[in-house]
Amino acid sequence: MMQTDVVEEKISQTVPLNEWTSRMERHEQVLSDILDPYLEKRSKQEKDPVLDFLFQYYKFRPSHLRRWSPGVDVVLEHNGKTNRLPEVSELTVEPETAFLDPALFPEKRLRATRWIHELLVKTNASKPFFGCFGMHEWAMVYRAEGVRHNQVPLRFSDDRIAEIVESRPVLCTHFDAYRFFTDAARPLNKHDLTRDIFQDMEQPGCIHSNMDIYKWAYKLYPWISSDLIREAFLLAVDARTFDMKASPYDLRDRGLEPIKIETEEGRKVYLKHQTEIWERGLPVRKKLIEAYHKLISLVG
């Protein structure tokens, strides 16, 4: 029995050449519309508060994001011209097919894969919470000795920022945002967050949890479909844009008009956008849960 036959016993989806090449071309085009202008700006050392974060904090290079992978549960048909195949080193290439062989998935990564799958399932099952109004970004500069993004001006004085933070409840549930709070801000948060309770505190209404769908997707590149990684990335772009608009930074010269969460009207706008991000994130997270489940069932 050929290796392809063995793989096809486990893999349910075979994709014709014209279909997967079309998907690969669309992937490149959609991302080029975002990445080309960004890389041009970066070559001139111009800052981008949205995409800089997504490529520096999340550590997945634009070149990797561009590179299309079918994911582990797909067999690609081809005509022998292997130069047209995806540039994925893990791809097993045979005379008429190419695929990611589940047997080659690194066993040492299986434990972390199961942990992430469990996190995604728990988050998806949790009740969304919408009452934070983006105060996490304000808590990161509250009574700070130095501001992390010191190249970007703030909309208010330090005293006014402190007044705004102290006038609102701080209700962050996301540890990876909380850990950047200033020392003075942490005691103001309702929750004493730690890495140990990360899974228990994640909830799907959180802006950062929705951005993190992208992180959990690319963590398993190329075993997760790049179509899904791209969908998670586009969600993260919009979530980060919204996050920065609601922050205390003045980014109007970058095209980001502030959402004034210090006002009642601004909080209504915030709630509307946060709900929209949550609604968009639900199907993306569910697809990722299914992709993780599929991978674990194939390799575990």
Disulfide bonds with the S-S distance in Angstrom:
none
